[in-house]
Amino acid sequence: MSLNAVHGTLSSLRSCQNDIKTGMDIVTDVAMDLVETQGDAEGNDSLKELEDMMLECAKLDRDINHFVDIVQQITSDQTSQQPEAMFSLSERVKKQFEMKLSQLSDAELHSHQKVIAFKDSIKNCPDQGGQESAGNLEELDEDIAVTQSQTNFTCPLTTVEMVNPVKNKKCTHHYDEDAIVNLIRNRHSQSKKCRCPVVGCVNSDVKESDLVPDQVLRRKIQTQKRSRKI
């Protein structure tokens, strides 16, 4: 195996991570559907199974991150691509990865951004429980319509409707995920801090760790898109 093949494999792993995160969004949507239709999130065995699924995805995402980091570190100064040198690299990666895994705790999986978003979405999801009267449902629809009209679905960076909104835990502002992450990384590559792009915000140091996916807002945006097509 050549170093080019190694780098190609790492790119494939990164693509897998995107698929994992998309899957986690789908699991969150299913959980929110359950809360909306069945109500009473506490003690719901189906929600517990979905949370376990989220944690498994978070573990896989975390492990891929560590594996990619280790491979990049070990191959960064490698010039020889002779078979014996490549075999040595493979053994080093295997040992360091196994050592890293032995140091990890599953407790930290609950801090994964998608897992946090999953729990927040369930907590903030409207509980209809399938028991609302027709009048109450009409009132709920009106409330949703008012809420949507009051909520700004536009990203302050792209100035278009957000696709994957994330919320800043510090200043509570929302941005489209790709836009804000790219801005943060570009600023950091220049050894500069990233200021919140919302006009008037005093948050002068936005970090990726401050961002949490807002699945409730994402569903509101999707609902509004569907209503436009009707």
C-alpha angles and dihedrals in degrees: 000000000000128000089250089058090049092053090047090054091051090053089052090052090052089052089051089054090057089052091049091053091048088052090051090054089053091050089051091051090051090050091051090049089054093051092047094050103032103025127199103081092193114093093008106145093199091056090049090054090049091050090051088051090052091051091051090052090047090052092051091048091049093047092050090052092053093044093051091047092051094048091049092049094049096044097041094093098028115122105159117081097184114138093249091051092049091048089052090051091051092053092048092050091048094050095045092046092050090048091050093050091052089057096052126098125211088219089076090061088078087066093060108121094233091050091050089049090049092055094043091049092054092046094049097038114114109253109222096158091194089271103097119121120241090254092052091048090053090051090049091052090051091049091051091050092050091046091051092050090051096045119087107227093179121104111234089220104045095028088218132100113292121248101188106018119199126191124223107231092207104049099013093231122142131228137168106268100233093046097051095040091052090049093050093049093046091051092047091050085060090048090247134125121247116240119209105263093218109110112252096014113137094203102117100172115053113178130189088241088062092062123094124179111248104215094173091058090044090056091049090053091048091048091052091050091052092048090055091058094053 
